[in-house]
Amino acid sequence: MNILFILVTIILASLVFYFTVKHKIKCANCKSSDVSATGQKKYNEDNVAIQGSPSSYQDFEYKCNKCGAVFWASKEAAIFN
């Protein structure tokens, strides 16, 4: 009984984490999810931000492979999305 409860808890926690991390970036122009990171990034942190906290995030530059638009998208720590 306890083993079943532990397994179900682990599976549910894994699913929640998987869907939290799997946040797809979409093009700001055509809403396509076929985008590539250009490698450019800007750090935006509060003065007292802790790395990985909700107030610690980065802006990444992306290019849409469908329409060619270049845009910036914020990406917070994965567990807070």
C-alpha positions as CSV (number, residue, x, y, z in Angstrom):
1,M,0.0,0.0,0.0
2,N,2.8,2.5,0.9
3,I,4.8,1.5,-2.1
4,L,1.8,2.2,-4.4
5,F,1.3,5.6,-2.8
6,I,5.0,6.5,-3.3
7,L,5.0,5.4,-6.9
8,V,1.8,7.4,-7.7
9,T,3.3,10.5,-5.9
10,I,6.5,10.2,-7.9
11,I,4.6,9.8,-11.2
12,L,2.4,12.8,-10.5
13,A,5.3,15.0,-9.5
14,S,7.2,13.9,-12.6
15,L,4.3,14.9,-14.8
16,V,3.9,18.3,-13.2
17,F,7.6,19.0,-13.6
18,Y,7.6,17.7,-17.2
19,F,4.7,20.0,-18.3
20,T,6.2,22.9,-16.4
21,V,9.6,22.6,-18.1
22,K,8.1,21.9,-21.6
23,H,7.0,25.5,-22.1
24,K,7.2,26.2,-25.8
25,I,8.3,29.6,-27.1
26,K,6.1,30.8,-30.0
27,C,6.8,33.4,-32.6
28,A,5.5,36.9,-31.7
29,N,4.5,37.5,-35.3
30,C,2.9,34.3,-36.7
31,K,2.5,32.2,-33.5
32,S,4.6,29.3,-34.9
33,S,6.5,27.2,-32.4
34,D,9.2,26.5,-35.0
35,V,11.7,28.9,-33.5
36,S,15.5,28.8,-32.9
37,A,17.5,30.6,-30.3
38,T,20.1,33.0,-31.8
39,G,22.4,32.8,-28.7
40,Q,21.8,36.4,-27.6
41,K,20.6,36.9,-24.1
42,K,20.0,39.6,-21.5
43,Y,20.0,39.0,-17.8
44,N,17.3,40.8,-15.8
45,E,17.6,40.4,-12.0
46,D,16.4,42.3,-9.0
47,N,19.0,43.6,-6.7
48,V,18.3,40.8,-4.2
49,A,17.4,38.0,-6.6
50,I,18.5,34.5,-5.9
51,Q,19.6,32.5,-8.9
52,G,16.6,30.4,-10.0
53,S,14.1,32.4,-8.1
54,P,11.0,33.8,-9.8
55,S,12.6,37.3,-9.9
56,S,15.7,35.9,-11.7
57,Y,15.1,35.5,-15.4
58,Q,16.7,36.0,-18.8
59,D,15.5,37.4,-22.1
60,F,16.5,35.2,-25.0
61,E,16.5,36.3,-28.7
62,Y,14.8,33.9,-31.0
63,K,14.3,33.7,-34.8
64,C,11.2,32.2,-36.4
65,N,12.0,29.6,-38.9
66,K,8.7,30.1,-40.7
67,C,8.4,33.9,-41.2
68,G,11.9,35.0,-40.3
69,A,10.9,37.4,-37.5
70,V,13.4,38.1,-34.7
71,F,12.0,38.6,-31.2
72,W,12.9,38.5,-27.5
73,A,11.2,36.2,-25.1
74,S,11.5,36.0,-21.3
75,K,12.3,32.7,-19.7
76,E,11.9,32.4,-16.0
77,A,13.3,29.6,-13.9
78,A,11.6,26.4,-15.2
79,I,9.7,25.5,-12.0
80,F,8.0,28.9,-11.9
81,N,6.6,29.0,-15.4
